[in-house]
Amino acid sequence: MRSYEVKVVRILLICTEKLPVPCIRGGAIQTYIDGILPYLSKFHDVSVFSVTDSDLPNQHVLNGVSYQRFPTGDSDAYYQAAAKFVAEEKFDLVILYNRPKYLPSIAAASPSSQFLLSMHNEMFHEEKIKPEVAETCLEKVRGVITVSKFIADGIADLFPDYRHKLNPVYAGVDLEQFQSRWSPEGSRRRQELLSSHGLTDRKIVVYVGRLSIKKGPHILISALPQILEQHPSTFLFIVGSKWYGHNEENKYVRQLKEQAKTYEESIYLTGFISPADVQKYFLMGDIFVCASQWQEPLARVHYEAMATGLPMVTTMRGG
């Protein structure tokens, strides 16, 4: 059998300035990075640049991956620090996540490095980036990986000359973490979870996502009276918080809680649930609902629900 020698490449992943990696506070991009690191680090020298967190050291090595963290709060300062780190370390390949407007300055810090963009939102619109900066960015990168065809098509519509650099790559799900409810082990765990929550005789509807107007949990709660009329055993889990890693409330979250009071025997708002525990709620579910009201770039909760074997009700929006 022919063997192939893999050239070891020094790779840096620059995460957004919002949440840390590893994904201890949640976040779609952070989850995405966590998912690919075991594969990249198996063959290459991989580093991750992300924000500091009170539960993580500023520098450390974990499972063969080197982590460098910088305080957040000021986006410009964060990406200036990233550019300085790139200049000092001279990586072969730098992958910048979802912040194209900072790529030209980071690329200028290390002209010998190759650059990729990983795009997870519509960040090439004029309100997010000046057209001339966007073109400079697209000129400099070797390629743009998009989380969905929807995102790739949006960039191509704005900058058709760079369509050849756009590559949609749909993310996957860890099937060991998100067990199918139809597997013997998944079925056993599901019954244990339902029993521990006192829900063995209920039909479980699951919503997973941030508590924001554009995600639409209020619409789902508003539909609950009609659902209960036809299916009195229904129980609704609203899994998530206003923002990742916290249970801070705003007016909208308070309105949701007030809205739910009338049906407190049939609904539960969990608050923030750690990424490691979200799969338990999928496993308990009978149906998953995504009520999103905006142009979703790609809601990975669909993958997670499907991996668990849940039927879905969703909206025809975005990717």
C-alpha positions as CSV (number, residue, x, y, z in Angstrom):
1,M,0.0,0.0,0.0
2,R,1.4,3.4,-1.0
3,S,2.2,5.8,1.8
4,Y,2.2,9.5,1.5
5,E,4.2,12.0,3.5
6,V,2.2,14.9,4.8
7,K,4.0,18.2,4.9
8,V,3.7,19.8,8.3
9,V,2.3,23.3,8.0
10,R,2.2,26.0,10.7
11,I,-1.4,27.1,10.9
12,L,-3.0,29.9,12.9
13,L,-6.8,30.2,13.4
14,I,-7.9,33.7,14.4
15,C,-11.3,33.5,16.1
16,T,-13.7,36.4,16.4
17,E,-13.4,38.8,19.4
18,K,-16.7,37.6,20.9
19,L,-16.1,34.3,22.7
20,P,-13.2,32.0,23.6
21,V,-11.9,28.8,22.2
22,P,-12.2,26.1,23.4
23,C,-16.0,26.5,23.2
24,I,-16.8,26.8,26.9
25,R,-19.3,29.7,26.4
26,G,-20.9,28.4,23.3
27,G,-20.9,30.1,19.9
28,A,-21.3,28.7,16.4
29,I,-17.8,29.7,15.2
30,Q,-16.2,28.5,18.4
31,T,-18.0,25.2,18.1
32,Y,-16.9,24.9,14.4
33,I,-13.2,25.5,15.4
34,D,-13.4,23.0,18.2
35,G,-14.7,20.5,15.7
36,I,-11.9,20.8,13.2
37,L,-8.9,21.1,15.6
38,P,-8.5,17.4,16.2
39,Y,-8.2,16.8,12.4
40,L,-5.9,19.7,11.7
41,S,-3.6,19.1,14.7
42,K,-3.2,15.4,13.8
43,F,-0.9,16.4,10.9
44,H,0.0,20.1,11.4
45,D,1.4,22.5,13.9
46,V,-1.8,24.4,14.9
47,S,-2.3,27.6,17.0
48,V,-5.5,29.4,17.9
49,F,-5.8,33.1,18.7
50,S,-8.9,34.0,20.6
51,V,-10.2,36.2,23.5
52,T,-9.3,35.8,27.2
53,D,-11.7,34.2,29.6
54,S,-11.6,34.0,33.4
55,D,-11.7,30.2,33.2
56,L,-8.8,29.9,30.8
57,P,-5.1,30.7,30.9
58,N,-3.9,33.4,28.6
59,Q,-1.4,30.9,27.0
60,H,-1.3,27.2,27.1
61,V,-1.1,24.0,25.0
62,L,-4.0,21.6,25.0
63,N,-4.2,18.3,23.0
64,G,-1.3,19.5,20.8
65,V,-2.9,22.8,20.0
66,S,-1.2,26.1,21.2
67,Y,-3.7,28.7,22.4
68,Q,-2.9,32.5,22.6
69,R,-5.5,34.8,24.2
70,F,-5.9,38.5,24.1
71,P,-8.5,40.7,26.1
72,T,-11.6,41.7,24.2
73,G,-13.6,44.9,24.5
74,D,-12.0,46.8,21.6
75,S,-12.2,45.0,18.3
76,D,-9.5,47.1,16.6
77,A,-7.0,46.4,19.5
78,Y,-7.8,42.7,19.4
79,Y,-7.0,42.5,15.7
80,Q,-3.9,44.7,16.0
81,A,-2.7,42.2,18.6
82,A,-3.5,39.4,16.2
83,A,-1.4,41.1,13.4
84,K,1.5,41.5,15.9
85,F,1.3,37.8,16.8
86,V,1.3,36.9,13.1
87,A,4.3,39.1,12.4
88,E,6.3,37.5,15.2
89,E,5.4,33.9,14.5
90,K,5.4,33.7,10.7
91,F,2.8,31.1,10.1
92,D,2.5,29.3,6.8
93,L,-1.3,29.6,6.7
94,V,-3.6,32.0,8.6
95,I,-7.3,31.4,8.7
96,L,-9.3,34.5,9.7
97,Y,-12.9,33.9,10.9
98,N,-15.7,36.2,9.9
99,R,-13.9,39.5,10.0
100,P,-12.8,40.3,6.4
101,K,-12.2,44.0,7.1
102,Y,-9.2,43.2,9.3
103,L,-7.6,40.8,6.8
104,P,-5.5,43.4,4.8
105,S,-3.8,44.7,8.0
106,I,-3.1,41.2,9.3
107,A,-1.8,40.1,5.8
108,A,0.5,43.1,5.7
109,A,2.1,41.9,8.9
110,S,3.3,38.7,7.3
111,P,3.6,38.9,3.5
112,S,5.1,35.4,3.3
113,S,2.0,33.7,4.9
114,Q,-1.0,32.4,2.9
115,F,-4.5,33.5,4.0
116,L,-7.9,32.0,4.1
117,L,-11.2,33.5,5.2
118,S,-13.9,31.5,6.9
119,M,-17.2,33.3,6.5
120,H,-20.2,32.6,8.8
121,N,-22.3,35.7,8.3
122,E,-23.0,38.4,5.7
123,M,-20.0,40.5,6.5
124,F,-19.3,41.8,3.0
125,H,-22.2,44.2,2.9
126,E,-21.3,47.9,2.7
127,E,-22.4,48.6,6.2
128,K,-19.9,46.1,7.5
129,I,-16.9,46.7,5.2
130,K,-16.0,49.4,2.6
131,P,-16.1,48.0,-1.0
132,E,-12.5,48.9,-1.7
133,V,-11.4,47.1,1.5
134,A,-13.5,44.1,0.6
135,E,-11.8,43.9,-2.8
136,T,-8.4,44.2,-1.3
137,C,-9.3,41.4,1.1
138,L,-10.6,39.1,-1.7
139,E,-7.5,39.8,-3.7
140,K,-5.1,38.8,-1.0
141,V,-6.8,35.6,0.2
142,R,-6.1,32.2,-1.3
143,G,-9.7,31.3,-0.9
144,V,-12.9,31.9,1.1
145,I,-14.6,29.1,2.9
146,T,-18.3,29.8,3.5
147,V,-20.5,28.0,6.0
148,S,-23.3,27.7,3.3
149,K,-24.0,28.4,-0.4
150,F,-26.2,31.2,0.8
151,I,-23.2,33.1,2.2
152,A,-21.1,32.3,-0.9
153,D,-23.8,33.5,-3.3
154,G,-24.2,36.7,-1.3
155,I,-20.5,37.5,-1.7
156,A,-20.5,36.6,-5.3
157,D,-23.4,38.9,-6.0
158,L,-21.5,41.8,-4.6
159,F,-18.0,40.9,-6.0
160,P,-18.6,38.6,-9.0
161,D,-14.9,38.7,-10.1
162,Y,-14.0,36.6,-7.0
163,R,-16.6,33.9,-7.4
164,H,-13.8,31.4,-8.2
165,K,-12.4,31.9,-4.7
166,L,-15.6,31.0,-2.9
167,N,-16.0,27.5,-1.5
168,P,-19.1,26.5,0.5
169,V,-18.2,23.8,3.1
170,Y,-21.1,22.7,5.3
171,A,-20.2,21.9,8.9
172,G,-20.7,18.5,10.4
173,V,-21.8,17.2,13.8
174,D,-20.0,14.9,16.3
175,L,-22.2,11.8,16.2
176,E,-20.6,10.6,19.4
177,Q,-21.9,13.7,21.2
178,F,-25.2,14.0,19.4
179,Q,-26.5,10.4,19.7
180,S,-29.5,9.2,17.8
181,R,-32.6,8.7,19.9
182,W,-33.2,5.6,17.8
183,S,-30.0,3.9,18.8
184,P,-30.1,1.4,21.7
185,E,-27.8,3.7,23.8
186,G,-29.6,6.8,22.8
187,S,-33.0,5.3,23.6
188,R,-31.8,4.2,27.0
189,R,-30.4,7.7,27.8
190,R,-33.5,9.4,26.5
191,Q,-35.7,7.4,28.9
192,E,-33.4,8.2,31.8
193,L,-33.5,11.9,31.0
194,L,-37.2,12.0,30.6
195,S,-37.7,10.1,33.8
196,S,-35.3,12.4,35.8
197,H,-37.3,15.5,34.5
198,G,-40.7,13.9,35.2
199,L,-41.6,14.0,31.6
200,T,-42.1,10.4,30.6
201,D,-45.7,11.0,29.5
202,R,-45.2,14.3,27.7
203,K,-44.5,15.1,24.0
204,I,-41.4,17.3,24.0
205,V,-41.0,20.3,21.6
206,V,-37.4,21.7,21.6
207,Y,-36.1,25.1,20.7
208,V,-32.4,25.7,20.9
209,G,-30.9,29.1,20.3
210,R,-30.3,32.6,21.6
211,L,-33.2,34.5,23.0
212,S,-33.6,37.3,20.5
213,I,-36.4,38.6,18.4
214,K,-34.8,37.5,15.2
215,K,-34.5,33.9,16.4
216,G,-38.3,33.9,17.0
217,P,-38.9,32.0,20.3
218,H,-41.8,34.4,21.1
219,I,-43.6,33.1,18.1
220,L,-43.2,29.5,19.3
221,I,-44.5,30.4,22.8
222,S,-47.4,32.3,21.2
223,A,-48.4,29.1,19.3
224,L,-48.4,27.0,22.5
225,P,-52.1,27.6,23.4
226,Q,-53.3,26.2,20.1
227,I,-50.9,23.3,20.3
228,L,-52.1,22.4,23.8
229,E,-55.7,22.4,22.6
230,Q,-54.9,19.6,20.2
231,H,-52.1,18.0,22.1
232,P,-52.5,18.5,25.8
233,S,-49.4,16.5,26.7
234,T,-47.1,18.9,24.9
235,F,-44.1,20.3,26.9
236,L,-41.9,23.0,25.4
237,F,-38.2,23.4,26.2
238,I,-36.8,26.9,25.3
239,V,-33.0,26.2,25.5
240,G,-30.7,29.2,25.5
241,S,-30.0,32.7,26.9
242,K,-29.8,36.2,25.6
243,W,-26.1,35.8,24.9
244,Y,-23.6,32.9,25.1
245,G,-22.2,31.9,28.4
246,H,-24.5,34.3,30.5
247,N,-28.0,34.5,31.9
248,E,-28.3,38.3,31.8
249,E,-31.8,39.5,31.0
250,N,-33.0,42.3,28.8
251,K,-36.6,43.5,28.1
252,Y,-37.1,40.8,25.5
253,V,-36.1,38.0,27.8
254,R,-38.3,39.3,30.5
255,Q,-41.2,39.5,28.1
256,L,-40.6,35.8,27.1
257,K,-40.7,34.8,30.8
258,E,-43.9,36.8,31.4
259,Q,-45.4,35.2,28.2
260,A,-44.5,31.7,29.5
261,K,-46.0,32.2,33.0
262,T,-49.5,31.3,31.8
263,Y,-48.3,27.9,30.7
264,E,-45.7,27.1,33.4
265,E,-46.8,23.4,33.6
266,S,-46.0,23.1,29.9
267,I,-42.9,25.2,29.3
268,Y,-39.5,25.7,30.7
269,L,-36.9,28.3,29.8
270,T,-33.6,26.7,30.7
271,G,-31.3,29.7,30.5
272,F,-27.7,29.2,29.3
273,I,-26.8,25.6,28.8
274,S,-23.2,24.6,28.3
275,P,-22.4,23.2,24.8
276,A,-21.6,19.8,26.4
277,D,-25.1,19.5,27.8
278,V,-27.2,20.8,24.9
279,Q,-27.4,17.4,23.4
280,K,-29.5,16.2,26.4
281,Y,-32.4,18.4,25.4
282,F,-32.3,17.3,21.8
283,L,-32.3,13.7,23.0
284,M,-35.4,14.3,25.1
285,G,-37.2,15.9,22.2
286,D,-40.0,14.6,20.0
287,I,-39.8,17.5,17.5
288,F,-37.4,20.4,17.0
289,V,-38.6,23.9,16.0
290,C,-36.5,26.6,14.5
291,A,-38.6,29.8,14.4
292,S,-35.9,32.1,13.0
293,Q,-37.1,35.3,11.5
294,W,-33.9,36.5,9.9
295,Q,-31.7,35.3,7.0
296,E,-29.9,32.6,8.8
297,P,-26.4,32.0,7.3
298,L,-26.6,28.4,8.5
299,A,-28.3,27.3,11.8
300,R,-26.2,24.4,13.0
301,V,-28.9,23.4,15.4
302,H,-30.6,21.8,12.3
303,Y,-27.7,19.4,12.0
304,E,-27.7,18.7,15.7
305,A,-31.4,17.9,15.7
306,M,-31.1,15.7,12.6
307,A,-28.2,13.8,14.1
308,T,-30.4,13.1,17.2
309,G,-33.1,11.8,14.9
310,L,-35.6,14.6,15.5
311,P,-38.2,15.7,12.9
312,M,-38.1,19.5,12.4
313,V,-40.3,22.4,11.8
314,T,-38.2,25.4,10.4
315,T,-38.4,28.5,8.3
316,M,-37.4,29.1,4.7
317,R,-34.8,31.7,5.4
318,G,-31.2,32.2,4.5
319,G,-28.9,29.2,4.2
